[in-house]
Amino acid sequence: MSTPTPLTAHRTACRPGLRPARRTGAATTVLLALALLGTLSPAHATADPLQRDADAVRDSGVTGVSVRVDSPLGARTARSGVGDLRTGAPVPPAEYIRIGSTTKTYVATVVLQLVGEGRLSLEDSVDRWLPGVVRGNGNDGRRVTVRQLLQHTSGLPDYIADVLPDMSAAGYLKHRSTTYSSRQRVAFAMTHPPVFAPGTRWEYSNTNYILAGMVIEAVTGRSWDKEVEERILRPLRLTRTYAPGDDPRLPRPHARNYQQFEAAETRGGSASAASPGSLTDTTLAYLPFDGDADGSLISTTADTNRFFSALLGGRLLAPAQLAEMRRTVAVPDTPGEVPGSRYGLGLAWTPLSCGGGYWGHSGSGFGYLAWPATTGDGRVSITVAVHSRPADETTAVRQIRAITDLVDHAVCAQPHRQEGKGHRDRT
């Protein structure tokens, strides 16, 4: 699914689009990033294709990367780069990671379970469950359905820009501990007009999943994260996945995350992808958008694979609800993306070079990106986690291509992958 780069104005399958920001001296910077990364290349080419591709992701400019593949042949892992630029420590095995907007798939799964139980309908209006919440500037919850929330076809504006007043290292440090309620986040969005009439287009808006989380609470009487825990995490024994609330810390072990808020400048004043600007340690969450149903979960690559394997394997949803989740609409192609990607109900489909495609939902934020991918039968699952994000478009596109190449190679190499399922299921 689409991952934002500095050129995007809105957040797609992950966290906010990152634009070059003005230079600031207030941030904690890591100026020796290139020197450290330059020492990490192996002295000889590896014979392991997964390790080779992980090294390629590192060579695209990320500080550190970890990958896990689970299939009928067993589990395989690869790590590359460093987990701490100050000490040079490697990316730890079995690390905790932020999964950002991958949270949306968990939330959509709970909503669809409630649909299967007859407790709500995908065609219910948002206003039925949240009367008067979606109002103002042309927004009208009476015209928006639960399905449109889950599929990003609601036309509701995104709240992200309202909680990101200063896209810089200084802004991150100043605002990272600010907290908002779900209703406050929606209220921010309601100060803007709709992007389009409900059901007429597709555009990613994190507001949709803030509202989906609120709908879950309206239906069940319990918060979305409690329902995710009860319905998904406990049954699957995902003991290392949880919603941290307003706690900004990552548990150990973890790699540190780094955000480049500004591209370096050459003597001529142009941005240079080959000479990145300083990196800010963003391991602590940016709570204004890291704390709700649109993208707050912490997990591991193993737990993430187990979740998507169970979901696509039919262990979490009845056949009718899983079919609804996999009914997709086309999404616009973006730089670095695999052309022809599509979006269902909290689940994205990406074509493979060898035919067919994989399902998943990427998620990212300041300094991190998670990219899960699972075959249509749930038998092969891959999660890639990277620990830095760039400011310039060229580097961002290169990194996304390295990640999608890794996933494509790993899935296509599997003898048990399911062919063409995404094409048959899409609408």
Secondary structure as UniProt FT lines:
FT   TURN            6..7
FT   STRAND          29..30
FT   TURN            31..32
FT   HELIX           33..38
FT   HELIX           49..59
FT   TURN            60..61
FT   STRAND          64..71
FT   TURN            72..73
FT   STRAND          74..82
FT   TURN            85..87
FT   TURN            93..94
FT   STRAND          97..98
FT   HELIX           100..102
FT   HELIX           103..116
FT   TURN            117..118
FT   TURN            122..123
FT   HELIX           126..129
FT   TURN            131..133
FT   STRAND          135..136
FT   TURN            137..138
FT   STRAND          139..140
FT   TURN            141..142
FT   HELIX           146..151
FT   HELIX           160..163
FT   HELIX           169..175
FT   TURN            176..177
FT   HELIX           182..189
FT   TURN            190..191
FT   TURN            198..199
FT   HELIX           207..220
FT   HELIX           224..228
FT   HELIX           229..233
FT   HELIX           234..236
FT   TURN            239..240
FT   TURN            245..246
FT   STRAND          258..259
FT   STRAND          264..265
FT   TURN            267..268
FT   STRAND          271..272
FT   TURN            273..274
FT   STRAND          279..281
FT   HELIX           287..290
FT   TURN            293..295
FT   STRAND          298..299
FT   HELIX           301..312
FT   TURN            313..314
FT   HELIX           319..325
FT   STRAND          329..330
FT   TURN            335..336
FT   TURN            339..340
FT   STRAND          342..343
FT   STRAND          348..351
FT   TURN            353..354
FT   STRAND          357..360
FT   STRAND          363..365
FT   TURN            366..367
FT   STRAND          368..374
FT   TURN            376..377
FT   STRAND          381..386
FT   STRAND          388..389
FT   HELIX           393..412
FT   TURN            415..416
FT   HELIX           421..425
//
